[in-house]
């Protein structure tokens, strides 16, 4: 069933579908949106292309900067214990 007034798909929905993490309901909504208008299909394909390009540039480097949560936790630990990390010298 094609829904003429299907809600636009978000990049997050398209990414979940590409990863295989979308629910059946999300996949149905995405398919209905894509089928509702030829321009939607073009938008979805372009979004998929951009997402795939972004995936190529995600860092998997173990030397990548730590997350904000890790930095905060390290700071809390050093103030509570008086221990300093290699970056605190």
PyMOL Python script that loads the backbone (N, CA, C, O; Angstrom):
from pymol import cmd

cmd.read_pdbstr("""\
ATOM      1  N   UNK A   1       0.845  -1.168   0.000  1.00  0.00           N
ATOM      2  CA  UNK A   1       0.000   0.000   0.000  1.00  0.00           C
ATOM      3  C   UNK A   1       0.893   1.235   0.000  1.00  0.00           C
ATOM      4  O   UNK A   1       1.755   1.374   0.868  1.00  0.00           O
ATOM      5  N   UNK A   2       0.701   2.118  -0.949  1.00  0.00           N
ATOM      6  CA  UNK A   2       1.458   3.357  -1.027  1.00  0.00           C
ATOM      7  C   UNK A   2       0.681   4.444  -0.317  1.00  0.00           C
ATOM      8  O   UNK A   2      -0.507   4.643  -0.570  1.00  0.00           O
ATOM      9  N   UNK A   3       1.362   5.146   0.577  1.00  0.00           N
ATOM     10  CA  UNK A   3       0.716   6.213   1.320  1.00  0.00           C
ATOM     11  C   UNK A   3       1.096   7.530   0.670  1.00  0.00           C
ATOM     12  O   UNK A   3       2.270   7.902   0.656  1.00  0.00           O
ATOM     13  N   UNK A   4       0.121   8.233   0.136  1.00  0.00           N
ATOM     14  CA  UNK A   4       0.397   9.485  -0.559  1.00  0.00           C
ATOM     15  C   UNK A   4       1.010  10.527   0.360  1.00  0.00           C
ATOM     16  O   UNK A   4       1.817  11.344  -0.080  1.00  0.00           O
ATOM     17  N   UNK A   5       0.641  10.506   1.612  1.00  0.00           N
ATOM     18  CA  UNK A   5       1.157  11.500   2.545  1.00  0.00           C
ATOM     19  C   UNK A   5       2.162  10.881   3.512  1.00  0.00           C
ATOM     20  O   UNK A   5       2.220  11.253   4.684  1.00  0.00           O
ATOM     21  N   UNK A   6       2.949   9.934   3.011  1.00  0.00           N
ATOM     22  CA  UNK A   6       3.942   9.276   3.865  1.00  0.00           C
ATOM     23  C   UNK A   6       4.922  10.304   4.414  1.00  0.00           C
ATOM     24  O   UNK A   6       5.362  11.202   3.695  1.00  0.00           O
ATOM     25  N   UNK A   7       5.256  10.168   5.674  1.00  0.00           N
ATOM     26  CA  UNK A   7       6.194  11.082   6.320  1.00  0.00           C
ATOM     27  C   UNK A   7       7.571  10.908   5.706  1.00  0.00           C
ATOM     28  O   UNK A   7       7.950   9.796   5.338  1.00  0.00           O
ATOM     29  N   UNK A   8       8.326  11.996   5.591  1.00  0.00           N
ATOM     30  CA  UNK A   8       9.660  11.876   5.018  1.00  0.00           C
ATOM     31  C   UNK A   8      10.561  11.010   5.897  1.00  0.00           C
ATOM     32  O   UNK A   8      10.470  11.027   7.124  1.00  0.00           O
ATOM     33  N   UNK A   9      11.416  10.269   5.240  1.00  0.00           N
ATOM     34  CA  UNK A   9      12.353   9.410   5.964  1.00  0.00           C
ATOM     35  C   UNK A   9      13.506  10.254   6.482  1.00  0.00           C
ATOM     36  O   UNK A   9      13.949  11.190   5.815  1.00  0.00           O
ATOM     37  N   UNK A  10      13.981   9.927   7.652  1.00  0.00           N
ATOM     38  CA  UNK A  10      15.144  10.621   8.197  1.00  0.00           C
ATOM     39  C   UNK A  10      16.400   9.856   7.799  1.00  0.00           C
ATOM     40  O   UNK A  10      16.341   8.678   7.445  1.00  0.00           O
ATOM     41  N   UNK A  11      17.534  10.542   7.862  1.00  0.00           N
ATOM     42  CA  UNK A  11      18.800   9.879   7.593  1.00  0.00           C
ATOM     43  C   UNK A  11      19.046   8.739   8.564  1.00  0.00           C
ATOM     44  O   UNK A  11      19.639   7.722   8.203  1.00  0.00           O
ATOM     45  N   UNK A  12      18.589   8.911   9.801  1.00  0.00           N
ATOM     46  CA  UNK A  12      18.767   7.860  10.806  1.00  0.00           C
ATOM     47  C   UNK A  12      17.991   6.605  10.422  1.00  0.00           C
ATOM     48  O   UNK A  12      18.475   5.487  10.602  1.00  0.00           O
ATOM     49  N   UNK A  13      16.783   6.796   9.890  1.00  0.00           N
ATOM     50  CA  UNK A  13      15.984   5.639   9.456  1.00  0.00           C
ATOM     51  C   UNK A  13      16.659   4.922   8.297  1.00  0.00           C
ATOM     52  O   UNK A  13      16.710   3.693   8.260  1.00  0.00           O
ATOM     53  N   UNK A  14      17.169   5.689   7.365  1.00  0.00           N
ATOM     54  CA  UNK A  14      17.857   5.096   6.218  1.00  0.00           C
ATOM     55  C   UNK A  14      19.102   4.354   6.694  1.00  0.00           C
ATOM     56  O   UNK A  14      19.385   3.253   6.223  1.00  0.00           O
ATOM     57  N   UNK A  15      19.840   4.943   7.615  1.00  0.00           N
ATOM     58  CA  UNK A  15      21.046   4.287   8.123  1.00  0.00           C
ATOM     59  C   UNK A  15      20.712   2.994   8.861  1.00  0.00           C
ATOM     60  O   UNK A  15      21.394   1.986   8.679  1.00  0.00           O
ATOM     61  N   UNK A  16      19.668   3.012   9.693  1.00  0.00           N
ATOM     62  CA  UNK A  16      19.265   1.779  10.387  1.00  0.00           C
ATOM     63  C   UNK A  16      18.906   0.691   9.382  1.00  0.00           C
ATOM     64  O   UNK A  16      19.253  -0.474   9.576  1.00  0.00           O
ATOM     65  N   UNK A  17      18.215   1.064   8.313  1.00  0.00           N
ATOM     66  CA  UNK A  17      17.851   0.085   7.282  1.00  0.00           C
ATOM     67  C   UNK A  17      19.106  -0.470   6.611  1.00  0.00           C
ATOM     68  O   UNK A  17      19.199  -1.675   6.379  1.00  0.00           O
ATOM     69  N   UNK A  18      20.062   0.387   6.300  1.00  0.00           N
ATOM     70  CA  UNK A  18      21.305  -0.063   5.674  1.00  0.00           C
ATOM     71  C   UNK A  18      22.092  -1.005   6.588  1.00  0.00           C
ATOM     72  O   UNK A  18      22.683  -1.979   6.123  1.00  0.00           O
ATOM     73  N   UNK A  19      22.095  -0.710   7.883  1.00  0.00           N
ATOM     74  CA  UNK A  19      22.816  -1.553   8.849  1.00  0.00           C
ATOM     75  C   UNK A  19      22.091  -2.854   9.125  1.00  0.00           C
ATOM     76  O   UNK A  19      22.678  -3.794   9.661  1.00  0.00           O
ATOM     77  N   UNK A  20      20.807  -2.917   8.760  1.00  0.00           N
ATOM     78  CA  UNK A  20      20.012  -4.096   9.091  1.00  0.00           C
ATOM     79  C   UNK A  20      19.417  -4.023  10.481  1.00  0.00           C
ATOM     80  O   UNK A  20      18.987  -5.038  11.029  1.00  0.00           O
ATOM     81  N   UNK A  21      19.388  -2.828  11.059  1.00  0.00           N
ATOM     82  CA  UNK A  21      18.887  -2.642  12.422  1.00  0.00           C
ATOM     83  C   UNK A  21      17.473  -2.078  12.473  1.00  0.00           C
ATOM     84  O   UNK A  21      16.927  -1.894  13.561  1.00  0.00           O
ATOM     85  N   UNK A  22      16.868  -1.800  11.322  1.00  0.00           N
ATOM     86  CA  UNK A  22      15.521  -1.212  11.300  1.00  0.00           C
ATOM     87  C   UNK A  22      14.480  -2.268  11.661  1.00  0.00           C
ATOM     88  O   UNK A  22      14.626  -3.446  11.333  1.00  0.00           O
ATOM     89  N   UNK A  23      13.441  -1.827  12.333  1.00  0.00           N
ATOM     90  CA  UNK A  23      12.333  -2.720  12.646  1.00  0.00           C
ATOM     91  C   UNK A  23      11.507  -2.938  11.380  1.00  0.00           C
ATOM     92  O   UNK A  23      11.647  -2.205  10.402  1.00  0.00           O
ATOM     93  N   UNK A  24      10.657  -3.940  11.411  1.00  0.00           N
ATOM     94  CA  UNK A  24       9.785  -4.211  10.273  1.00  0.00           C
ATOM     95  C   UNK A  24       8.894  -3.008   9.993  1.00  0.00           C
ATOM     96  O   UNK A  24       8.660  -2.663   8.834  1.00  0.00           O
ATOM     97  N   UNK A  25       8.398  -2.369  11.045  1.00  0.00           N
ATOM     98  CA  UNK A  25       7.557  -1.180  10.882  1.00  0.00           C
ATOM     99  C   UNK A  25       8.345  -0.039  10.228  1.00  0.00           C
ATOM    100  O   UNK A  25       7.823   0.650   9.352  1.00  0.00           O
ATOM    101  N   UNK A  26       9.591   0.162  10.648  1.00  0.00           N
ATOM    102  CA  UNK A  26      10.423   1.202  10.043  1.00  0.00           C
ATOM    103  C   UNK A  26      10.676   0.910   8.569  1.00  0.00           C
ATOM    104  O   UNK A  26      10.629   1.813   7.733  1.00  0.00           O
ATOM    105  N   UNK A  27      10.944  -0.348   8.257  1.00  0.00           N
ATOM    106  CA  UNK A  27      11.180  -0.725   6.860  1.00  0.00           C
ATOM    107  C   UNK A  27       9.941  -0.488   6.012  1.00  0.00           C
ATOM    108  O   UNK A  27      10.040  -0.038   4.871  1.00  0.00           O
ATOM    109  N   UNK A  28       8.780  -0.789   6.567  1.00  0.00           N
ATOM    110  CA  UNK A  28       7.527  -0.562   5.840  1.00  0.00           C
ATOM    111  C   UNK A  28       7.302   0.930   5.586  1.00  0.00           C
ATOM    112  O   UNK A  28       6.923   1.330   4.485  1.00  0.00           O
ATOM    113  N   UNK A  29       7.541   1.756   6.627  1.00  0.00           N
ATOM    114  CA  UNK A  29       7.372   3.205   6.465  1.00  0.00           C
ATOM    115  C   UNK A  29       8.347   3.761   5.436  1.00  0.00           C
ATOM    116  O   UNK A  29       7.981   4.600   4.612  1.00  0.00           O
ATOM    117  N   UNK A  30       9.587   3.291   5.488  1.00  0.00           N
ATOM    118  CA  UNK A  30      10.598   3.751   4.544  1.00  0.00           C
ATOM    119  C   UNK A  30      10.214   3.352   3.117  1.00  0.00           C
ATOM    120  O   UNK A  30      10.338   4.155   2.191  1.00  0.00           O
ATOM    121  N   UNK A  31       9.752   2.123   2.942  1.00  0.00           N
ATOM    122  CA  UNK A  31       9.337   1.665   1.610  1.00  0.00           C
ATOM    123  C   UNK A  31       8.139   2.469   1.108  1.00  0.00           C
ATOM    124  O   UNK A  31       8.091   2.834  -0.066  1.00  0.00           O
ATOM    125  N   UNK A  32       7.187   2.746   1.972  1.00  0.00           N
ATOM    126  CA  UNK A  32       6.013   3.527   1.569  1.00  0.00           C
ATOM    127  C   UNK A  32       6.420   4.935   1.167  1.00  0.00           C
ATOM    128  O   UNK A  32       5.908   5.471   0.184  1.00  0.00           O
ATOM    129  N   UNK A  33       7.333   5.536   1.914  1.00  0.00           N
ATOM    130  CA  UNK A  33       7.797   6.879   1.592  1.00  0.00           C
ATOM    131  C   UNK A  33       8.524   6.885   0.246  1.00  0.00           C
ATOM    132  O   UNK A  33       8.317   7.776  -0.578  1.00  0.00           O
ATOM    133  N   UNK A  34       9.375   5.882   0.034  1.00  0.00           N
ATOM    134  CA  UNK A  34      10.128   5.823  -1.218  1.00  0.00           C
ATOM    135  C   UNK A  34       9.199   5.653  -2.420  1.00  0.00           C
ATOM    136  O   UNK A  34       9.441   6.226  -3.482  1.00  0.00           O
ATOM    137  N   UNK A  35       8.162   4.883  -2.254  1.00  0.00           N
ATOM    138  CA  UNK A  35       7.243   4.601  -3.358  1.00  0.00           C
ATOM    139  C   UNK A  35       6.238   5.727  -3.587  1.00  0.00           C
ATOM    140  O   UNK A  35       5.600   5.776  -4.639  1.00  0.00           O
ATOM    141  N   UNK A  36       6.088   6.619  -2.633  1.00  0.00           N
ATOM    142  CA  UNK A  36       5.076   7.672  -2.731  1.00  0.00           C
ATOM    143  C   UNK A  36       5.396   8.688  -3.825  1.00  0.00           C
ATOM    144  O   UNK A  36       4.486   9.320  -4.363  1.00  0.00           O
ATOM    145  N   UNK A  37       6.676   8.854  -4.159  1.00  0.00           N
ATOM    146  CA  UNK A  37       7.036   9.870  -5.147  1.00  0.00           C
ATOM    147  C   UNK A  37       8.427   9.522  -5.689  1.00  0.00           C
ATOM    148  O   UNK A  37       9.304   9.140  -4.914  1.00  0.00           O
ATOM    149  N   UNK A  38       8.643   9.644  -6.988  1.00  0.00           N
ATOM    150  CA  UNK A  38       9.964   9.337  -7.547  1.00  0.00           C
ATOM    151  C   UNK A  38      11.095  10.171  -6.914  1.00  0.00           C
ATOM    152  O   UNK A  38      12.227   9.701  -6.805  1.00  0.00           O
ATOM    153  N   UNK A  39      10.786  11.388  -6.507  1.00  0.00           N
ATOM    154  CA  UNK A  39      11.833  12.205  -5.880  1.00  0.00           C
ATOM    155  C   UNK A  39      12.260  11.620  -4.534  1.00  0.00           C
ATOM    156  O   UNK A  39      13.407  11.796  -4.122  1.00  0.00           O
ATOM    157  N   UNK A  40      11.362  10.936  -3.855  1.00  0.00           N
ATOM    158  CA  UNK A  40      11.720  10.312  -2.575  1.00  0.00           C
ATOM    159  C   UNK A  40      12.756   9.214  -2.797  1.00  0.00           C
ATOM    160  O   UNK A  40      13.695   9.072  -2.014  1.00  0.00           O
ATOM    161  N   UNK A  41      12.584   8.447  -3.858  1.00  0.00           N
ATOM    162  CA  UNK A  41      13.549   7.386  -4.162  1.00  0.00           C
ATOM    163  C   UNK A  41      14.922   7.993  -4.441  1.00  0.00           C
ATOM    164  O   UNK A  41      15.935   7.463  -3.984  1.00  0.00           O
ATOM    165  N   UNK A  42      14.965   9.084  -5.178  1.00  0.00           N
ATOM    166  CA  UNK A  42      16.245   9.753  -5.452  1.00  0.00           C
ATOM    167  C   UNK A  42      16.880  10.255  -4.156  1.00  0.00           C
ATOM    168  O   UNK A  42      18.085  10.112  -3.950  1.00  0.00           O
ATOM    169  N   UNK A  43      16.073  10.835  -3.301  1.00  0.00           N
ATOM    170  CA  UNK A  43      16.580  11.335  -2.014  1.00  0.00           C
ATOM    171  C   UNK A  43      17.130  10.176  -1.181  1.00  0.00           C
ATOM    172  O   UNK A  43      18.203  10.284  -0.586  1.00  0.00           O
ATOM    173  N   UNK A  44      16.391   9.075  -1.145  1.00  0.00           N
ATOM    174  CA  UNK A  44      16.829   7.912  -0.361  1.00  0.00           C
ATOM    175  C   UNK A  44      18.147   7.361  -0.898  1.00  0.00           C
ATOM    176  O   UNK A  44      19.042   7.039  -0.117  1.00  0.00           O
ATOM    177  N   UNK A  45      18.275   7.251  -2.209  1.00  0.00           N
ATOM    178  CA  UNK A  45      19.520   6.736  -2.806  1.00  0.00           C
ATOM    179  C   UNK A  45      20.699   7.668  -2.519  1.00  0.00           C
ATOM    180  O   UNK A  45      21.803   7.205  -2.234  1.00  0.00           O
ATOM    181  N   UNK A  46      20.468   8.961  -2.591  1.00  0.00           N
ATOM    182  CA  UNK A  46      21.534   9.923  -2.288  1.00  0.00           C
ATOM    183  C   UNK A  46      21.909   9.852  -0.804  1.00  0.00           C
ATOM    184  O   UNK A  46      23.087   9.926  -0.453  1.00  0.00           O
ATOM    185  N   UNK A  47      20.918   9.711   0.050  1.00  0.00           N
ATOM    186  CA  UNK A  47      21.184   9.573   1.488  1.00  0.00           C
ATOM    187  C   UNK A  47      21.994   8.312   1.756  1.00  0.00           C
ATOM    188  O   UNK A  47      22.939   8.337   2.545  1.00  0.00           O
ATOM    189  N   UNK A  48      21.632   7.213   1.109  1.00  0.00           N
ATOM    190  CA  UNK A  48      22.385   5.962   1.256  1.00  0.00           C
ATOM    191  C   UNK A  48      23.834   6.150   0.803  1.00  0.00           C
ATOM    192  O   UNK A  48      24.761   5.667   1.453  1.00  0.00           O
ATOM    193  N   UNK A  49      24.021   6.851  -0.311  1.00  0.00           N
ATOM    194  CA  UNK A  49      25.367   7.079  -0.837  1.00  0.00           C
ATOM    195  C   UNK A  49      26.202   7.875   0.164  1.00  0.00           C
ATOM    196  O   UNK A  49      27.359   7.538   0.417  1.00  0.00           O
ATOM    197  N   UNK A  50      25.623   8.922   0.729  1.00  0.00           N
ATOM    198  CA  UNK A  50      26.342   9.754   1.697  1.00  0.00           C
ATOM    199  C   UNK A  50      26.668   8.954   2.961  1.00  0.00           C
ATOM    200  O   UNK A  50      27.763   9.072   3.510  1.00  0.00           O
ATOM    201  N   UNK A  51      25.724   8.151   3.413  1.00  0.00           N
ATOM    202  CA  UNK A  51      25.958   7.336   4.614  1.00  0.00           C
ATOM    203  C   UNK A  51      27.092   6.352   4.371  1.00  0.00           C
ATOM    204  O   UNK A  51      27.966   6.186   5.223  1.00  0.00           O
ATOM    205  N   UNK A  52      27.084   5.705   3.222  1.00  0.00           N
ATOM    206  CA  UNK A  52      28.164   4.745   2.913  1.00  0.00           C
ATOM    207  C   UNK A  52      29.522   5.448   2.853  1.00  0.00           C
ATOM    208  O   UNK A  52      30.524   4.907   3.320  1.00  0.00           O
ATOM    209  N   UNK A  53      29.554   6.647   2.281  1.00  0.00           N
ATOM    210  CA  UNK A  53      30.809   7.414   2.263  1.00  0.00           C
ATOM    211  C   UNK A  53      31.259   7.754   3.679  1.00  0.00           C
ATOM    212  O   UNK A  53      32.441   7.648   4.005  1.00  0.00           O
ATOM    213  N   UNK A  54      30.317   8.161   4.510  1.00  0.00           N
ATOM    214  CA  UNK A  54      30.653   8.485   5.905  1.00  0.00           C
ATOM    215  C   UNK A  54      31.207   7.270   6.631  1.00  0.00           C
ATOM    216  O   UNK A  54      32.133   7.390   7.433  1.00  0.00           O
ATOM    217  N   UNK A  55      30.646   6.106   6.355  1.00  0.00           N
ATOM    218  CA  UNK A  55      31.141   4.881   6.990  1.00  0.00           C
ATOM    219  C   UNK A  55      32.602   4.628   6.634  1.00  0.00           C
ATOM    220  O   UNK A  55      33.357   4.103   7.451  1.00  0.00           O
ATOM    221  N   UNK A  56      33.000   4.995   5.431  1.00  0.00           N
ATOM    222  CA  UNK A  56      34.386   4.777   5.021  1.00  0.00           C
ATOM    223  C   UNK A  56      35.360   5.613   5.831  1.00  0.00           C
ATOM    224  O   UNK A  56      36.526   5.245   5.973  1.00  0.00           O
ATOM    225  N   UNK A  57      34.892   6.735   6.364  1.00  0.00           N
ATOM    226  CA  UNK A  57      35.770   7.648   7.079  1.00  0.00           C
ATOM    227  C   UNK A  57      35.654   7.555   8.594  1.00  0.00           C
ATOM    228  O   UNK A  57      36.309   8.304   9.319  1.00  0.00           O
ATOM    229  N   UNK A  58      34.820   6.634   9.075  1.00  0.00           N
ATOM    230  CA  UNK A  58      34.754   6.460  10.527  1.00  0.00           C
ATOM    231  C   UNK A  58      36.089   5.967  11.022  1.00  0.00           C
ATOM    232  O   UNK A  58      36.728   5.131  10.384  1.00  0.00           O
ATOM    233  N   UNK A  59      36.505   6.475  12.141  1.00  0.00           N
ATOM    234  CA  UNK A  59      37.798   6.070  12.676  1.00  0.00           C
ATOM    235  C   UNK A  59      37.669   4.751  13.432  1.00  0.00           C
ATOM    236  O   UNK A  59      36.759   4.558  14.238  1.00  0.00           O
ATOM    237  N   UNK A  60      38.581   3.875  13.156  1.00  0.00           N
ATOM    238  CA  UNK A  60      38.693   2.622  13.902  1.00  0.00           C
ATOM    239  C   UNK A  60      40.091   2.557  14.530  1.00  0.00           C
ATOM    240  O   UNK A  60      40.532   1.515  15.015  1.00  0.00           O
ATOM    241  N   UNK A  61      40.765   3.704  14.502  1.00  0.00           N
ATOM    242  CA  UNK A  61      42.109   3.812  15.007  1.00  0.00           C
ATOM    243  C   UNK A  61      42.107   3.702  16.529  1.00  0.00           C
ATOM    244  O   UNK A  61      41.443   4.489  17.204  1.00  0.00           O
ATOM    245  N   UNK A  62      42.838   2.741  17.072  1.00  0.00           N
ATOM    246  CA  UNK A  62      42.869   2.621  18.535  1.00  0.00           C
ATOM    247  C   UNK A  62      43.468   3.844  19.215  1.00  0.00           C
ATOM    248  O   UNK A  62      43.259   4.049  20.411  1.00  0.00           O
ATOM    249  N   UNK A  63      44.207   4.655  18.471  1.00  0.00           N
ATOM    250  CA  UNK A  63      44.790   5.870  19.050  1.00  0.00           C
ATOM    251  C   UNK A  63      43.853   7.062  18.897  1.00  0.00           C
ATOM    252  O   UNK A  63      44.253   8.200  19.142  1.00  0.00           O
ATOM    253  N   UNK A  64      42.609   6.808  18.494  1.00  0.00           N
ATOM    254  CA  UNK A  64      41.636   7.890  18.320  1.00  0.00           C
ATOM    255  C   UNK A  64      41.388   8.565  19.669  1.00  0.00           C
ATOM    256  O   UNK A  64      41.553   7.941  20.717  1.00  0.00           O
ATOM    257  N   UNK A  65      40.997   9.821  19.641  1.00  0.00           N
ATOM    258  CA  UNK A  65      40.755  10.538  20.897  1.00  0.00           C
ATOM    259  C   UNK A  65      39.689   9.830  21.751  1.00  0.00           C
ATOM    260  O   UNK A  65      38.756   9.235  21.213  1.00  0.00           O
ATOM    261  N   UNK A  66      39.833   9.895  23.069  1.00  0.00           N
ATOM    262  CA  UNK A  66      38.837   9.282  23.946  1.00  0.00           C
ATOM    263  C   UNK A  66      37.517  10.052  23.904  1.00  0.00           C
ATOM    264  O   UNK A  66      37.470  11.218  23.510  1.00  0.00           O
ATOM    265  N   UNK A  67      36.467   9.384  24.311  1.00  0.00           N
ATOM    266  CA  UNK A  67      35.157  10.034  24.357  1.00  0.00           C
ATOM    267  C   UNK A  67      35.134  11.060  25.486  1.00  0.00           C
ATOM    268  O   UNK A  67      35.981  11.045  26.379  1.00  0.00           O
ATOM    269  N   UNK A  68      34.155  11.944  25.428  1.00  0.00           N
ATOM    270  CA  UNK A  68      34.001  12.946  26.485  1.00  0.00           C
ATOM    271  C   UNK A  68      33.774  12.266  27.834  1.00  0.00           C
ATOM    272  O   UNK A  68      34.302  12.706  28.855  1.00  0.00           O
ATOM    273  N   UNK A  69      32.988  11.194  27.832  1.00  0.00           N
ATOM    274  CA  UNK A  69      32.719  10.471  29.090  1.00  0.00           C
ATOM    275  C   UNK A  69      34.010   9.906  29.678  1.00  0.00           C
ATOM    276  O   UNK A  69      34.203   9.936  30.894  1.00  0.00           O
ATOM    277  N   UNK A  70      34.896   9.392  28.821  1.00  0.00           N
ATOM    278  CA  UNK A  70      36.159   8.840  29.308  1.00  0.00           C
ATOM    279  C   UNK A  70      37.043   9.935  29.899  1.00  0.00           C
ATOM    280  O   UNK A  70      37.703   9.724  30.918  1.00  0.00           O
ATOM    281  N   UNK A  71      37.055  11.093  29.264  1.00  0.00           N
ATOM    282  CA  UNK A  71      37.852  12.215  29.766  1.00  0.00           C
ATOM    283  C   UNK A  71      37.331  12.680  31.120  1.00  0.00           C
ATOM    284  O   UNK A  71      38.110  12.935  32.038  1.00  0.00           O
ATOM    285  N   UNK A  72      36.021  12.789  31.239  1.00  0.00           N
ATOM    286  CA  UNK A  72      35.417  13.215  32.513  1.00  0.00           C
ATOM    287  C   UNK A  72      35.701  12.193  33.605  1.00  0.00           C
ATOM    288  O   UNK A  72      36.064  12.557  34.724  1.00  0.00           O
ATOM    289  N   UNK A  73      35.536  10.920  33.280  1.00  0.00           N
ATOM    290  CA  UNK A  73      35.787   9.867  34.268  1.00  0.00           C
ATOM    291  C   UNK A  73      37.245   9.896  34.712  1.00  0.00           C
ATOM    292  O   UNK A  73      37.534   9.729  35.897  1.00  0.00           O
ATOM    293  N   UNK A  74      38.156  10.103  33.782  1.00  0.00           N
ATOM    294  CA  UNK A  74      39.575  10.173  34.115  1.00  0.00           C
ATOM    295  C   UNK A  74      39.846  11.359  35.037  1.00  0.00           C
ATOM    296  O   UNK A  74      40.620  11.254  35.989  1.00  0.00           O
ATOM    297  N   UNK A  75      39.205  12.480  34.747  1.00  0.00           N
ATOM    298  CA  UNK A  75      39.384  13.655  35.585  1.00  0.00           C
ATOM    299  C   UNK A  75      38.842  13.437  36.987  1.00  0.00           C
ATOM    300  O   UNK A  75      39.475  13.824  37.969  1.00  0.00           O
ATOM    301  N   UNK A  76      37.675  12.822  37.080  1.00  0.00           N
ATOM    302  CA  UNK A  76      37.100  12.541  38.392  1.00  0.00           C
ATOM    303  C   UNK A  76      37.978  11.595  39.185  1.00  0.00           C
ATOM    304  O   UNK A  76      38.180  11.789  40.383  1.00  0.00           O
ATOM    305  N   UNK A  77      38.501  10.573  38.526  1.00  0.00           N
ATOM    306  CA  UNK A  77      39.360   9.600  39.200  1.00  0.00           C
ATOM    307  C   UNK A  77      40.627  10.272  39.717  1.00  0.00           C
ATOM    308  O   UNK A  77      41.055  10.023  40.844  1.00  0.00           O
ATOM    309  N   UNK A  78      41.217  11.118  38.894  1.00  0.00           N
ATOM    310  CA  UNK A  78      42.473  11.749  39.329  1.00  0.00           C
ATOM    311  C   UNK A  78      42.245  12.720  40.487  1.00  0.00           C
ATOM    312  O   UNK A  78      43.108  12.838  41.357  1.00  0.00           O
ATOM    313  N   UNK A  79      41.112  13.415  40.524  1.00  0.00           N
ATOM    314  CA  UNK A  79      40.861  14.335  41.633  1.00  0.00           C
ATOM    315  C   UNK A  79      40.512  13.583  42.908  1.00  0.00           C
ATOM    316  O   UNK A  79      40.790  14.065  44.006  1.00  0.00           O
ATOM    317  N   UNK A  80      39.912  12.417  42.777  1.00  0.00           N
ATOM    318  CA  UNK A  80      39.527  11.632  43.956  1.00  0.00           C
ATOM    319  C   UNK A  80      40.711  10.867  44.524  1.00  0.00           C
ATOM    320  O   UNK A  80      40.810  10.696  45.739  1.00  0.00           O
ATOM    321  N   UNK A  81      41.607  10.407  43.665  1.00  0.00           N
ATOM    322  CA  UNK A  81      42.704   9.556  44.131  1.00  0.00           C
ATOM    323  C   UNK A  81      44.043  10.267  44.195  1.00  0.00           C
ATOM    324  O   UNK A  81      44.982   9.778  44.822  1.00  0.00           O
ATOM    325  N   UNK A  82      44.133  11.425  43.547  1.00  0.00           N
ATOM    326  CA  UNK A  82      45.417  12.114  43.491  1.00  0.00           C
ATOM    327  C   UNK A  82      46.338  11.525  42.440  1.00  0.00           C
ATOM    328  O   UNK A  82      47.456  12.006  42.256  1.00  0.00           O
ATOM    329  N   UNK A  83      45.877  10.477  41.739  1.00  0.00           N
ATOM    330  CA  UNK A  83      46.678   9.871  40.685  1.00  0.00           C
ATOM    331  C   UNK A  83      46.567  10.702  39.427  1.00  0.00           C
ATOM    332  O   UNK A  83      45.522  11.281  39.130  1.00  0.00           O
ATOM    333  N   UNK A  84      47.662  10.749  38.696  1.00  0.00           N
ATOM    334  CA  UNK A  84      47.633  11.502  37.458  1.00  0.00           C
ATOM    335  C   UNK A  84      47.911  10.556  36.303  1.00  0.00           C
ATOM    336  O   UNK A  84      48.705   9.622  36.418  1.00  0.00           O
ATOM    337  N   UNK A  85      47.240  10.818  35.188  1.00  0.00           N
ATOM    338  CA  UNK A  85      47.462  10.027  33.987  1.00  0.00           C
ATOM    339  C   UNK A  85      48.630  10.571  33.194  1.00  0.00           C
ATOM    340  O   UNK A  85      49.205  11.592  33.570  1.00  0.00           O
ATOM    341  N   UNK A  86      48.992   9.918  32.114  1.00  0.00           N
ATOM    342  CA  UNK A  86      50.146  10.331  31.315  1.00  0.00           C
ATOM    343  C   UNK A  86      49.945  11.716  30.696  1.00  0.00           C
ATOM    344  O   UNK A  86      50.924  12.393  30.381  1.00  0.00           O
ATOM    345  N   UNK A  87      48.697  12.147  30.517  1.00  0.00           N
ATOM    346  CA  UNK A  87      48.420  13.453  29.923  1.00  0.00           C
ATOM    347  C   UNK A  87      48.359  14.565  30.973  1.00  0.00           C
ATOM    348  O   UNK A  87      48.252  15.739  30.620  1.00  0.00           O
ATOM    349  N   UNK A  88      48.425  14.210  32.257  1.00  0.00           N
ATOM    350  CA  UNK A  88      48.289  15.193  33.327  1.00  0.00           C
ATOM    351  C   UNK A  88      49.625  15.703  33.814  1.00  0.00           C
ATOM    352  O   UNK A  88      49.669  16.472  34.774  1.00  0.00           O
ATOM    353  N   UNK A  89      50.700  15.309  33.198  1.00  0.00           N
ATOM    354  CA  UNK A  89      52.047  15.655  33.704  1.00  0.00           C
ATOM    355  C   UNK A  89      52.470  17.007  33.260  1.00  0.00           C
ATOM    356  O   UNK A  89      53.568  17.451  33.595  1.00  0.00           O
TER     357      UNK A  89
END
""", "prot")
cmd.dss("prot")
cmd.show_as("cartoon", "prot")
cmd.util.cbc("prot")
cmd.orient("prot")
